[in-house]
Amino acid sequence: MASFFSRFQNKSDAVATPVPRTISLELSGPILKETLQNLISACDDDGGVERYIEALKFKTSLFQDAFKNNGEGLSAENFVKLCMFMPTVRRRISSYVEDDKYPELLAYMKGLFGEGDIDARITAFQNKFPKDKKHRWVKDLAAEILHNTDPERYPLMQRWVWDRKANSGVIREIWHGDVDSVTLDVDDDYEVFLKLREELSGYLTQNGIFADVLYYVDLLSAQSYANYIAAQGGLYLKADFSSKEEPIIFTRRLLGLDGVAAKSNLSIPPSVIDGEATKKHSIDNVLRINGST
């Protein structure tokens, strides 16, 4: 007891200890089970889930190489190549990578790194840009950079994972019960995304997945939202598509594993990342970009 009271010797010394925030996510076991089974099955048809894991690791290595020293020296040309791994960014960022604007953008991106409140850093980054619908991709850019450079510290935090204002995302798709007419009272901040990753990691380990769990979380998350995208396409877009696209196609797109040809020393199937053998993982080895989404 003495150690407790010693912290409050007088009023001027008293410091209130923050109470840890309680976050509760009511996720559906049956939905997760079905999603994981469908993910594994779809990946098997495309060479196995391990190839997708290796593709995600390769993407991480590119971002880590590009943003070493917080992005110091990252050229506009190489940043544009990285953008092809960021599906909600790559078609909207073109005006910010022009010669006269890129140095400012790079300075903003460098500001994402460091210590301190993560949500505050992301908000400060967003505040550098206009606050309109055309710039909703800005939060995704911040989330992509942080997650892909340090996936252990930063979980997926893109809008497709959860967007409270839009009441849409992965969290809604794997929520327990009927949510068709429900607005979920769940924040879209770092602690919530961290809690989501904790829950999904726990689910995966309970189901026999013990290696590369963080990458499996990314795949499971993307597959969850891909199911929603595919269902909407099948329902509303019949006039535009002659056949319904499988969710795994959207899973690849959400994770930025489509539309890029690159050299790597990994055996990655062309449907994920078109690969050739080389000795070095580097953004400089990205060869060709096509603009598919």
C-alpha positions as CSV (number, residue, x, y, z in Angstrom):
1,M,0.0,0.0,0.0
2,A,2.9,2.3,0.7
3,S,4.0,2.3,-2.9
4,F,0.5,3.2,-4.0
5,F,0.1,6.2,-1.7
6,S,3.6,7.4,-2.4
7,R,2.4,8.4,-5.9
8,F,0.0,10.9,-4.3
9,Q,2.1,12.7,-1.7
10,N,0.3,16.0,-2.2
11,K,-2.2,17.5,-4.6
12,S,0.4,19.0,-6.9
13,D,2.0,15.6,-7.4
14,A,-1.2,13.7,-8.1
15,V,-1.5,12.2,-11.5
16,A,-4.6,10.3,-12.7
17,T,-3.7,7.0,-14.3
18,P,-5.7,6.6,-17.6
19,V,-8.2,3.7,-17.5
20,P,-7.5,1.3,-20.4
21,R,-10.3,1.6,-23.0
22,T,-12.5,-1.5,-23.3
23,I,-13.2,-2.5,-26.9
24,S,-15.7,-5.2,-27.7
25,L,-16.1,-6.6,-31.2
26,E,-18.9,-9.0,-31.6
27,L,-17.6,-11.1,-34.5
28,S,-19.3,-14.1,-36.0
29,G,-17.5,-17.4,-35.7
30,P,-19.6,-19.1,-38.5
31,I,-18.9,-16.3,-40.9
32,L,-15.2,-16.4,-40.2
33,K,-15.1,-20.2,-40.6
34,E,-16.8,-20.0,-44.0
35,T,-14.6,-17.1,-45.1
36,L,-11.4,-18.9,-44.1
37,Q,-12.5,-22.1,-45.8
38,N,-13.3,-20.2,-49.0
39,L,-10.1,-18.3,-48.9
40,I,-8.0,-21.5,-48.6
41,S,-9.9,-23.2,-51.3
42,A,-9.6,-20.2,-53.7
43,C,-5.9,-19.9,-53.1
44,D,-5.4,-23.6,-53.7
45,D,-6.9,-23.1,-57.2
46,D,-4.3,-20.4,-57.7
47,G,-1.2,-22.2,-56.5
48,G,-1.8,-22.3,-52.7
49,V,-2.2,-19.8,-49.9
50,E,1.5,-19.9,-49.2
51,R,2.1,-18.0,-52.5
52,Y,-0.2,-15.3,-51.4
53,I,1.7,-15.1,-48.1
54,E,5.0,-14.8,-50.0
55,A,3.5,-12.1,-52.2
56,L,2.5,-10.1,-49.2
57,K,6.0,-10.5,-47.7
58,F,7.5,-9.3,-51.0
59,K,5.2,-6.2,-50.9
60,T,6.3,-5.5,-47.4
61,S,10.0,-5.8,-48.4
62,L,9.4,-3.2,-51.1
63,F,7.9,-0.7,-48.8
64,Q,10.5,-1.3,-46.1
65,D,13.2,-0.7,-48.7
66,A,11.6,2.4,-50.1
67,F,10.8,4.0,-46.7
68,K,14.1,3.1,-44.9
69,N,15.2,6.3,-43.1
70,N,11.5,7.4,-43.2
71,G,11.5,7.7,-47.0
72,E,14.6,10.0,-47.2
73,G,15.7,10.0,-50.8
74,L,12.6,8.2,-52.2
75,S,12.1,9.4,-55.7
76,A,8.8,10.2,-57.3
77,E,9.4,7.5,-59.9
78,N,9.8,4.8,-57.3
79,F,6.9,6.1,-55.2
80,V,4.6,5.8,-58.2
81,K,5.7,2.2,-58.5
82,L,4.7,1.6,-54.9
83,C,1.3,3.2,-55.6
84,M,0.4,0.2,-57.7
85,F,0.3,-1.8,-54.5
86,M,-2.3,0.6,-53.0
87,P,-5.5,0.1,-54.9
88,T,-7.6,2.9,-53.4
89,V,-4.7,5.4,-53.9
90,R,-3.1,4.7,-57.3
91,R,-5.8,6.2,-59.5
92,R,-6.3,9.3,-57.4
93,I,-2.8,10.5,-56.5
94,S,-1.5,11.5,-59.9
95,S,-1.5,15.3,-59.3
96,Y,0.6,14.9,-56.1
97,V,3.5,13.1,-57.8
98,E,4.2,15.8,-60.3
99,D,7.7,17.3,-60.1
100,D,6.6,20.5,-58.4
101,K,4.3,18.8,-55.8
102,Y,6.1,15.6,-54.9
103,P,8.7,17.1,-52.5
104,E,5.8,18.4,-50.4
105,L,4.0,15.1,-50.5
106,L,7.2,13.3,-49.5
107,A,7.6,15.6,-46.5
108,Y,4.1,14.8,-45.4
109,M,4.7,11.1,-45.7
110,K,7.9,11.4,-43.6
111,G,5.8,13.0,-40.9
112,L,3.9,9.7,-40.5
113,F,6.8,8.1,-38.8
114,G,8.0,8.5,-35.3
115,E,6.6,8.1,-31.8
116,G,3.5,9.5,-30.2
117,D,-0.1,9.0,-30.8
118,I,-0.7,7.1,-34.1
119,D,-4.2,8.5,-34.7
120,A,-2.9,12.0,-34.2
121,R,-0.1,11.4,-36.8
122,I,-2.6,10.1,-39.3
123,T,-5.0,13.0,-38.7
124,A,-2.2,15.5,-39.1
125,F,-1.3,13.9,-42.4
126,Q,-5.0,14.1,-43.5
127,N,-5.1,17.8,-42.5
128,K,-2.4,18.5,-45.2
129,F,-5.0,17.8,-47.9
130,P,-8.4,19.1,-48.8
131,K,-11.2,17.6,-46.8
132,D,-13.6,16.5,-49.5
133,K,-14.8,13.2,-51.1
134,K,-12.1,13.4,-53.7
135,H,-9.4,13.0,-51.0
136,R,-10.8,10.1,-49.0
137,W,-7.9,8.1,-50.3
138,V,-5.5,10.1,-48.1
139,K,-6.3,8.1,-45.0
140,D,-5.7,4.9,-47.0
141,L,-2.3,6.2,-48.1
142,A,-1.3,6.8,-44.5
143,A,-2.6,3.4,-43.5
144,E,-0.9,1.6,-46.4
145,I,2.5,3.2,-45.7
146,L,2.4,2.5,-42.0
147,H,1.1,-1.1,-42.3
148,N,3.4,-2.1,-45.2
149,T,6.5,-0.7,-43.6
150,D,5.9,-2.2,-40.1
151,P,3.1,-4.8,-40.2
152,E,3.7,-5.9,-36.6
153,R,3.2,-2.4,-35.2
154,Y,0.5,-1.2,-37.5
155,P,-2.5,-3.4,-38.5
156,L,-4.6,-2.8,-41.6
157,M,-6.4,0.5,-41.1
158,Q,-7.8,1.3,-44.5
159,R,-11.3,2.5,-45.0
160,W,-12.3,-0.9,-46.4
161,V,-11.4,-2.5,-43.1
162,W,-13.7,-0.1,-41.3
163,D,-15.2,3.3,-42.0
164,R,-17.5,4.4,-39.2
165,K,-18.9,7.3,-41.1
166,A,-19.9,5.1,-44.0
167,N,-20.8,2.2,-41.6
168,S,-19.0,-0.2,-43.9
169,G,-16.0,-2.4,-44.0
170,V,-14.7,-5.8,-42.8
171,I,-16.0,-5.3,-39.3
172,R,-19.5,-5.0,-40.5
173,E,-19.2,-8.0,-42.8
174,I,-18.0,-10.3,-40.0
175,W,-20.2,-8.9,-37.3
176,H,-22.5,-11.3,-35.4
177,G,-26.1,-11.2,-36.2
178,D,-28.2,-9.2,-38.7
179,V,-26.6,-5.8,-39.4
180,D,-28.7,-4.8,-42.4
181,S,-30.5,-2.0,-40.6
182,V,-27.9,-1.4,-37.9
183,T,-25.3,1.4,-37.5
184,L,-22.4,-0.1,-35.6
185,D,-21.1,2.0,-32.7
186,V,-17.5,1.2,-33.4
187,D,-14.7,3.8,-33.8
188,D,-12.3,3.6,-36.7
189,D,-9.1,4.4,-34.8
190,Y,-5.9,2.5,-34.1
191,E,-7.0,0.7,-31.0
192,V,-10.1,-0.7,-32.8
193,F,-8.0,-1.9,-35.7
194,L,-5.5,-3.4,-33.3
195,K,-8.3,-5.2,-31.4
196,L,-9.6,-6.5,-34.7
197,R,-6.2,-8.0,-35.6
198,E,-6.0,-9.5,-32.1
199,E,-9.4,-11.2,-32.5
200,L,-8.6,-12.5,-36.0
201,S,-5.2,-13.7,-35.0
202,G,-6.7,-15.6,-32.1
203,Y,-9.3,-17.1,-34.4
204,L,-6.6,-18.3,-36.8
205,T,-4.4,-19.8,-34.1
206,Q,-7.4,-21.6,-32.7
207,N,-7.8,-23.1,-36.2
208,G,-4.3,-24.4,-36.6
209,I,-2.5,-21.5,-38.2
210,F,0.6,-20.6,-36.2
211,A,3.1,-19.2,-38.8
212,D,2.8,-15.9,-40.7
213,V,-0.4,-15.1,-38.7
214,L,-0.3,-11.4,-39.5
215,Y,-0.3,-12.1,-43.2
216,Y,-3.1,-14.5,-42.8
217,V,-5.0,-11.8,-41.0
218,D,-4.6,-9.5,-44.0
219,L,-5.8,-12.2,-46.4
220,L,-8.8,-13.1,-44.2
221,S,-9.8,-9.5,-43.8
222,A,-9.6,-8.9,-47.5
223,Q,-11.5,-12.0,-48.3
224,S,-14.2,-10.9,-45.9
225,Y,-14.8,-7.6,-47.7
226,A,-14.2,-9.2,-51.1
227,N,-17.2,-11.4,-50.4
228,Y,-19.3,-8.2,-50.0
229,I,-17.9,-6.7,-53.2
230,A,-18.6,-9.8,-55.2
231,A,-22.1,-10.1,-53.8
232,Q,-22.9,-6.5,-54.7
233,G,-21.5,-7.0,-58.2
234,G,-23.5,-10.1,-58.8
235,L,-26.7,-8.3,-57.6
236,Y,-26.4,-4.9,-59.2
237,L,-23.9,-5.1,-62.0
238,K,-25.2,-7.9,-64.2
239,A,-25.6,-5.5,-67.1
240,D,-21.9,-4.7,-66.9
241,F,-20.4,-8.2,-66.4
242,S,-21.1,-11.3,-68.4
243,S,-20.1,-13.4,-65.5
244,K,-19.8,-12.9,-61.7
245,E,-16.2,-12.4,-60.6
246,E,-15.0,-14.6,-57.7
247,P,-14.2,-12.9,-54.4
248,I,-10.5,-14.0,-54.6
249,I,-10.1,-11.5,-57.5
250,F,-11.2,-8.7,-55.2
251,T,-9.1,-10.0,-52.4
252,R,-6.0,-9.6,-54.6
253,R,-7.1,-6.1,-55.6
254,L,-7.8,-5.0,-52.1
255,L,-4.3,-6.0,-51.0
256,G,-2.7,-4.5,-54.1
257,L,-1.5,-7.8,-55.5
258,D,-2.8,-7.2,-59.0
259,G,-1.6,-5.1,-61.9
260,V,2.1,-5.1,-61.1
261,A,5.0,-6.9,-62.8
262,A,8.1,-7.1,-60.6
263,K,11.4,-8.9,-60.2
264,S,11.8,-10.9,-57.0
265,N,13.6,-14.0,-55.8
266,L,10.3,-15.5,-54.8
267,S,8.2,-18.0,-56.7
268,I,5.0,-15.9,-57.1
269,P,2.4,-16.9,-59.7
270,P,1.7,-14.4,-62.5
271,S,-1.9,-14.0,-61.3
272,V,-0.6,-12.4,-58.1
273,I,2.7,-10.7,-59.0
274,D,4.5,-11.5,-62.3
275,G,7.9,-12.6,-61.0
276,E,11.4,-13.1,-62.3
277,A,14.4,-14.3,-60.4
278,T,16.8,-11.7,-59.0
279,K,19.1,-11.4,-56.0
280,K,17.8,-8.3,-54.4
281,H,14.5,-7.1,-53.0
282,S,14.2,-3.5,-54.0
283,I,11.7,-1.1,-55.3
284,D,14.3,-0.4,-58.1
285,N,13.4,-3.9,-59.3
286,V,9.8,-3.1,-60.1
287,L,9.8,-3.1,-63.9
288,R,6.4,-2.4,-65.4
289,I,3.2,-0.9,-64.3
290,N,-0.2,-1.4,-65.8
291,G,-3.2,0.5,-64.5
292,S,-5.6,-2.3,-63.8
293,T,-7.6,-2.1,-60.6
